[in-house]
Amino acid sequence: MTDPVRSGIDPAELALERHCWDELSDLIDTLSAEQVVRPGYFPDGWSVKDMLGHIGTWMAEAGMVLEQIRFGTYGDAEIDIDALNARFLEANAASGRSPPGPSAIIRSEEVGLPSDRRDGRPVL
């Protein structure tokens, strides 16, 4: 993982983010498997599984955009966020898989920004 001090990331902000991810994980860990897939935790009928899928897919999307920015291939096209959310929700439901568990998604945020500089600073 990139050294936060050398990368210019504020250690206090990083600690706050870590705390928030831990809080989310701890909260979800209190739920049974049945509770995780039960629709209705959110006004539009999403389950906790749907929410985890939402977080995970948007983290993946953000990672792809950061890579595009890094390599100069990003196109500033307008995206239909609602259509993407619907597509992600449908794909999550169609997978039929159990949710990965919050720790899988939360661990993914620890990967950090891509870095191939000798000083460890993220490359954007």
Phi and psi in degrees as a GROMACS rama.xvg file:
@    title "Ramachandran Plot"
@    xaxis  label "Phi"
@    yaxis  label "Psi"
@TYPE xy
-64.6201  137.405  THR-2
-68.4012  117.317  ASP-3
-61.2873  -33.4134  PRO-4
-68.6317  -46.3729  VAL-5
-71.4832  -23.8207  ARG-6
-87.0528  -7.11344  SER-7
87.7591  4.87793  GLY-8
-81.5689  129.817  ILE-9
-65.9668  117.643  ASP-10
-57.3416  -33.3225  PRO-11
-66.5994  -41.3951  ALA-12
-65.2947  -40.6361  GLU-13
-63.1752  -41.8753  LEU-14
-64.7252  -39.9231  ALA-15
-64.5822  -43.3324  LEU-16
-62.1026  -44.9728  GLU-17
-58.1259  -44.1342  ARG-18
-60.0769  -44.3687  HIS-19
-65.3187  -41.8261  CYS-20
-62.7213  -42.6288  TRP-21
-62.2978  -41.1762  ASP-22
-63.0769  -43.1512  GLU-23
-62.7158  -46.6501  LEU-24
-59.8359  -46.0455  SER-25
-61.4969  -40.4775  ASP-26
-64.8166  -46.6869  LEU-27
-67.6568  -33.9593  ILE-28
-63.0584  -17.4062  ASP-29
-80.3047  -10.8981  THR-30
-89.3949  147.245  LEU-31
-78.2674  166.689  SER-32
-59.5576  -37.8021  ALA-33
-65.3088  -40.7274  GLU-34
-66.1439  -34.196  GLN-35
-65.55  -33.1261  VAL-36
-98.8914  -3.16261  VAL-37
-70.6334  123.292  ARG-38
-68.4427  153.259  PRO-39
110.4  4.54788  GLY-40
-70.6144  -19.3365  TYR-41
-124.992  152.18  PHE-42
-54.0852  -31.0187  PRO-43
-88.031  9.24669  ASP-44
93.3849  2.70759  GLY-45
-65.9229  147.523  TRP-46
-92.8505  173.997  SER-47
-63.6699  -37.413  VAL-48
-57.0644  -44.6458  LYS-49
-61.5265  -41.6524  ASP-50
-63.3326  -43.4725  MET-51
-63.6337  -39.6748  LEU-52
-62.7778  -39.4025  GLY-53
-61.6942  -48.6031  HIS-54
-61.4109  -47.61  ILE-55
-62.7288  -43.4059  GLY-56
-69.9012  -36.9374  THR-57
-71.3934  -31.0253  TRP-58
-65.1071  -40.6152  MET-59
-64.8695  -43.428  ALA-60
-59.7832  -45.2173  GLU-61
-61.5184  -40.8242  ALA-62
-61.399  -40.4377  GLY-63
-65.7018  -41.7751  MET-64
-64.835  -41.508  VAL-65
-61.1368  -38.8568  LEU-66
-66.1181  -40.5059  GLU-67
-62.2476  -42.2594  GLN-68
-62.7235  -44.4222  ILE-69
-57.1755  -41.9999  ARG-70
-96.3199  6.20124  PHE-71
73.1834  23.0129  GLY-72
-108.983  5.87418  THR-73
-69.8804  130.39  TYR-74
-108.682  129.637  GLY-75
-81.8221  52.6667  ASP-76
-82.0407  146.18  ALA-77
-72.6069  137.997  GLU-78
-115.002  149.448  ILE-79
-93.111  95.4192  ASP-80
-61.5274  -41.5521  ILE-81
-63.4011  -40.0593  ASP-82
-66.0423  -40.3086  ALA-83
-65.3182  -43.2648  LEU-84
-58.1763  -43.0516  ASN-85
-64.7416  -41.8083  ALA-86
-63.6709  -43.8382  ARG-87
-64.4741  -42.2948  PHE-88
-62.5393  -43.6279  LEU-89
-63.8553  -43.5558  GLU-90
-64.5044  -39.473  ALA-91
-63.6714  -43.758  ASN-92
-68.4158  -39.6855  ALA-93
-70.1382  -22.2418  ALA-94
-65.0354  -29.2012  SER-95
67.6558  1.10886  GLY-96
-84.0885  154.467  ARG-97
-70.1036  154.998  SER-98
-61.9479  150.476  PRO-99
-69.5398  -9.19018  PRO-100
90.1698  143.519  GLY-101
-61.6448  -30.2005  PRO-102
-65.6107  -29.6327  SER-103
-66.7453  -42.8532  ALA-104
-72.3247  -42.375  ILE-105
-65.9139  -38.647  ILE-106
-63.4531  -32.2106  ARG-107
-63.7078  -28.1825  SER-108
-73.9839  -15.5179  GLU-109
-77.4756  -14.3439  GLU-110
-60.7285  -37.9085  VAL-111
82.0749  -172.681  GLY-112
-80.1901  150.949  LEU-113
-63.2933  142.7  PRO-114
-143.033  127.606  SER-115
-133.74  19.9712  ASP-116
-87.1936  148.896  ARG-117
-66.0479  -26.5463  ARG-118
-84.804  -0.0819893  ASP-119
82.0543  -0.197614  GLY-120
-73.1016  143.447  ARG-121
-62.7411  147.114  PRO-122
-103.136  120.594  VAL-123
